Amino acid sequence: MTPRTGCAIFFFFIFIILCLGLINKVDSFCPVNPMHGYWDEDTVSGRCILRCDGGYEPSGCHVIRYSHRHGKWNHDVPSCQKEWPVSGKTLAAVGTGVAAVVATPVVLAGAGFTAAGVAAGSIAAMIQTPFTAVGSWFALSQSAGVIGTAATTKGAIGAVTGAITYATSSMFSNCEKE
């Protein structure tokens, strides 16, 4: 091999390496990496997934797609922000549980389960039968209307309502899953 051939091969490889680097830069379709995070490019499904460093979380939907047809992202481009000690999902669950506990006496009274007994003409009066069994939901509701809700019942109402809210809150988000 002559020195000229060796030099040509060397420059050919340099050219290939530079072209591959440029192609990779051109193929990059995700936004610029934010502070405290980076974008994962999912070139197969055409989406960008934001990954935040430890102690940080996305400020919005962390999976986004660019619409060439509309010339914009399908969601606002999120950044990485400091994590809160408690997530918004947890706050919603606790808030819903507390609201359910507070609303229970109002709902029972509205349905006709009052301290004086079943209110005439109420929903409770319509569903009451002579065969109402001891320990049935009707009897328990009437007991709660007369003497108030027990602490254990309040705890159960709050826990169940909070758990349902926590489990279903992601269903109401329009963010795409990974």
N, C-alpha and C positions, 0 to 999 in steps of 0.2 A: 504494500500500500504506500502510495506516495504521500508526502506531506500535504500536498494540495487536496488529495482525496480525504485524508484524515481531518483536515480543516473544514471541508465541505460537510462531512458527516457530523462534526461537532456543531456547526452552525445550524444544520438541519434539525438536530435534537433540541437545540436552544429555541428554534422557531416553533417546533411542535409544543414544547413546554409553555412558551408564551401564549400560543394560540389556545391551549387548553385552559390556561388561567383566564384569558379574556372571555372564552365561552362560558366558563363558570360564573364570571361577573355578569355577563349579559343574561344568563338564565335566572339569576337571582330576582325573584319577584316579590319577596317580602319587604316590609318597611325596614328602615334603618334600625339596627339593634338599639333598644332603649337602655338607659342606665339601669344597672342591677338586673339585667336579663338579656335574652337573645331569642331570635326567631328560629324555629325548626321549619324547614321548607319541606312540605309534603308534595313533591312534584307529581306524584301519581294521581292524587285527587285534587290538585291545584289549590291548596290551602296553606296558610301560615299558622303555626301554633306558637304562642308566646310562652317561653319558659323563664320564670323569675328565679333569682338567686334566693338562698335561704333567708327567711325573715321578710321577704317581699311577696306580694301577690298581684295579679293583674287588676287593673283599675276597671276593667269591663270584660266583654267577651274575649276570651283568649284564643279562640279559633276564628280566623277571618278569611275571607275570599275576596279576590279582586275581580270585579266585573268589567271586562274590556268593553262590553256593549254599552254600559252606563258610565264607564270611566271613573269608577269609585269603588271603595271597599264596602262590603255588605254591612259592616258595623263601624263605629268609631274606632280608630286605631288605639288600643290600650297602651298604657305604660306600666312599669312595675312600681308599686307604691308599698310603703311600710305596711306590714300585716297588722291588723287590729287584734287585740287580745281575744275578742269574741267576734265570730263571723256574723254577717247580716242574716244568714239563714238561722243561726241560733237565736239571735235577737227576735226574729219574726216568730219562731216557735214559742219562746218564752212569753212574748207579748200576747200571742193568740191564746195560750194556756191561761194566762192571768185574766184576759178578757172573758173567756168562757166561764171561769169561776165566778167572776163578778156578775156576769149576765144570768147565771143559773137561777137565782131567786126571781129575777124579773121575768124570765121566760116561763117559769113555773106559774107565777101569778097571772101572767098573760094568758096562759092556757087554762086557767081556772082552778089551780091548786092553791088555795088561799089558807090563811091561818084559821079562818072560820069554817073551813071545809070546802067541798066542791062548790064553785060558784054556779048559780042557776044560769042556764042558757050558754054556758061556756063549752069549749072543746072537751074539757074533762067531763062535763055533765053528759055530753053526747056519747062518749065512749064508755061511760060507767055502766056496768051491768050488775045485776044482783049476784052474779057468780064471780065477782072479783076476788081472786084468791089472795090469801095472806102471803106476802113476799113477792107478789107480782110487781111489774114495773109501775102499774097504776097505784098500787098500795104504797110503794116506795116513794113515788112522786107526791102522793098526798101527804105522807109522813114528812117529807122534806118541806112541803108547803106549810104545814102546821108548825113544826118545831125547828125548821131550818135545816140546812144541809150539814151533814157531819163532816168533820175535818178530813176523815179518810176518803169520803166521797168527793170532797173538793180537790183533794190531792189526785185522785183517780181521774177526775174530769180534766184537771189541768195537764196531767201527764199524757193522757190519751190524745187530747186536742193538740198539745205541743208536738207529740211524736208524729201525728198525722200531718201537721203543718210542715215539720222538718222533712219528712219523707217525700211530700208532694211538691215542695216549693220549687224544685228544679224543673218540674213539668210546666211551669208558667213562664219560664225564661225562653227567650227566642235565640239563645246562644246555642251554637252547634257543639255537640259532644265530640271528644277526640276520637 
